[in-house]
Amino acid sequence: MSRTAVNSSNVRSIGYDAWSATLEVEFHSRSVYQHYDVPADLYDRFMNAGSKGRFYYSNLRNRYGCRRVG
């Protein structure tokens, strides 16, 4: 999945596949996680959030099924 680099002290890049509703997040540590069944509007809000790290921990982590892929 292709990801877009973002300006964040915690998150390096974010990708989203609308067909499968899969969100992929790469952190500066190079860890990559895929989250499943994420609505497109939540992805949009994530991309527009002032603090990507805060948004991730408040709205995505432990709320959607995920697995580490990298």
N, C-alpha and C positions, 0 to 999 in steps of 0.2 A: 504494500500500500504506500502510495506517495504521501509524504507529510510536508507541511509548511513550517518553516522556521518561525519561531515567535520570540518576541522580546520579553524575557522572563528570567529571573534569577534561579528558578527551579526547573521549569519546563523548557526543553530545547526545541521540540517540534510536535505538531499535532496533525493527525490525518483522520479522515472520515470516509467510510464507504456507505453511501446512502442505500444501496441495494440490500446490503446485509445489516445495516444499522450498527456497524462496528466502528468504534472510536479507538484510535491508536495514539498513545502518548509516549514520547521519548523524553526522558529526563536528562539533565546535564551529566549525571552519573553514567549515561549510556544505557540504562535500563529502559526497556520498552514494554509497555503493557497494552493489551487489547481489551476493551470493554464491549460487552455485547448488549444488544437491544437498547441502544442509546438513541433517543429521539433527535431528529435533525435540529429542532429548535434549541435543544440543550447544547449541541455542538456549536451552533451559531453564538449562543450566549457565552460559551467557553472562549471562543475565538475573540470575542469582543470584550472580555472581562479585563478590568484594569490590573488585577493580580491573578495570573493564571494558576499559580500554586494554591492560593487561597480558594479559588473557585473549584479546583480539582479536589481538594481535601473536603470541601463543604458539600459538593454536589455530585461527585462521581465515585470517589474512593469508598469502597464498602457498600455502595448502593446498586451497582450493576455487576453482573457476573464478569469476571476477568481472568486473564492468565498472563503470565510473564512470557514474552516471546523473544526477548533479547537482553 
